Amino acid sequence: MGIRAFQESDIEAAGQMAHDIWAYELEGTRPELNRFIHEYLVRYYDVNRHLSFSVVDDGLDAFLLAGLKADRSGCDGWFCRKLSFFPDKEKKIAQEYRNYLTRNGDAVKKFMGENDVQMGLFMSRVSGMGRMLLDNLERICRKNGVGNLFLWADVTCNVPYYEKNGFTVVDRFENDVSLDTGCLDTYVFRKKLD
């Protein structure tokens, strides 16, 4: 079991992992919409394969998606094509979720320098694999002169994990996820690498 670059073939399994952990947030939606939104979450943060990694053994055990400030997702076409098959009410839910991700990403980018890295999505099913991926990303970032790692996390995430691993809060705000869900306390974290 080792670390390798995140691949196109990891997207479906990563979307399923995100669904397994956060499906409850979209309770009451059809399973198809719930899975679509969680796969979109992965595709949204799959912006730089040089800074994104997986741990695979008998399946995807962990992954970390990261990118530079200038990196952009190329999944808008995928989102719009897939979204066209959903009824209007579900389209609205998916678009609210997409807006939520964009607002959080914009909040992080306000603090980033051009050579800083944002961790977009970071998940593990196996104890210790997340730490291994984080160490790997930090090593690569230091080798390439990256000064800071940034990320956002809301209260549905393991906020103490980031604090325990050297990240500090640089901003805190409330962000509306959707009309049904309401606001979530959201944090922007930074870890200085130099």
N, C-alpha and C positions, 0 to 999 in steps of 0.2 A: 504494500500500500504506500504510494508516494504521491507527491504533488505533481500535477501537470497543468498545462495551459487549459483554461476553460474552452470548450469546443461547442460548435453548433449542435452536436449530438447530445450535449448536456442540458439543453434548454428545456426539453419536455420534463425530464426528471427533476430539474431545479424548480420548475413551475409547480410540479406536484409536491415537492418538499415545502415550498412556500404555502401552498394550499393546505397541506397537512397541519401546518403550524398556525396559520392565520384565517382559515376558513370561517371560524366563528364570527369574525368581524363582519362578514357579509351574510350572516344568518338570515334566513327568510328569502334569499335569492335562489334562483334555480341553480342546480349544480353546474350546468354548462356556463352560466355567467360567472360563477365563482371561480371555476378553473380558468376561464378566459382572462379574468382580471389578474390572477396570480401568475399566469404565463406572461402576460403583458409586463408585470412587475419585473420579471427576469429580463425580458427583451429590452425594457426601458434602460436598465442598468448595464446591459452587455454592450459597453461602448469602447473598450480597449482590451483586446485579447493579450497584450503584453503585460498587463497589470491585473489580469483576472485568472483565477486558478481553481482547480477542482482536486478533490481526493476521491478516487474511485477504487473500490475493492470488488464487492459483489453487486455493485450499483453505485450510484452517486452517494457518497457519505458526507461530503461537505463542499462548499464552494464559496468563493469570495469574488465579487465583481467590483472593479475599481476603474477610475479613469482620471485623466487630467481635466483641468477647468474647461479647456476648449473642446473636449470630446463631446460628441452629440450622438444620441441614439438614432439609428436608422429604422426604427420600427413603426413610424407613423403610418406608412402604407399598409403594413400588416394589421395594425390596429383598426384602421378604417375599413379594410376588406372584411375582416372577421366581424367587426361591429355591425356591418350592414345586415347580417343575418338575425340580429336580435330585435325584439320589439322596442318601440320608442321609450317606454319606461326603463327598460334595462340599458338602453343606449345612454340615457341620462345618468344612471348610476355609474356606468363605466367611465363616462366623460368626467364626472365629479371626482372619481378616483384618480384619473389621469391628471386633472388639475391639482389635486392634493400633492401628487408626486412632484409636479412642476414647481409648485410654491415652495416645497421643502428644498428641492434642488437649488432654486434661486436664492433661498435664505443661506444656504451653505456657500454658494459661489460669491456672495458679498464679502466673505472673509478670506477667500482663497487668492493666492498669487498664481501667476501663470504656470509655475512649475510645481504647484502643490497637487496632491492627489486626493480625490474623494472616494471613499469606500461607499458604494451604493447599496450593495446587498451582500450579506454575510451570514451564512447558515451552516449548521453542523448537526448531524444525527449521532455522531460518535464523540464521546468525551475526549478532549485533547486535540481534536482535529482543527477546531477553530483557532486555537492558539498556534498550531503549526502553520496554518495559512496566514495568520496575522504576522508571525515572525518572518515568513517567506516574503510577504509584501514589504515589510519594513526593511529587510535586507536589500531587496531590489531597489527600493526607493532611495535608501542611503547611497547605494552604489551609483545611482544616477543623479545624485545631487538634489533630491526632493527635500524640501525643508519641513513640510508639514503634511500630516494626514488629517483629513476632515471626514465627518460623517454626520448624518442627522439620525435621530432616534426619537420615536414617540413613546408614550407610556406603555405601549403594547410590546416594546422591545426590552431586552435585558440591559437596562441603563447601567446598573452597578458593574456589569462586566466591563464596560468601556472605561469607567473610572478606575477599576482595579488594574486595567492594562495601560494606564498612563495617559488617558484622554482627559481633558478638562472641558468643562462647559464654557462656551464663549457667547452663547445666546440661548434664550428660552422664550417661547411664544406659544400662543394657542393657534391651531390651524383647523379650519373646518374640513372634515373629511367629506361629509355629505349632509344633506338635509336630515336624513334619518339618524345618522350616527352622532352628529354634533361636533364639538371641538375636542381636540386632543392636545394635551401639553406636549410640546415638541422641543427637542434640545439639539443645538449644533455643538458638536465636539471637535476639538483639535488635539493632535498629539505632535509636539515638536520633535523632529528627528535629528536636528543638527546640534 
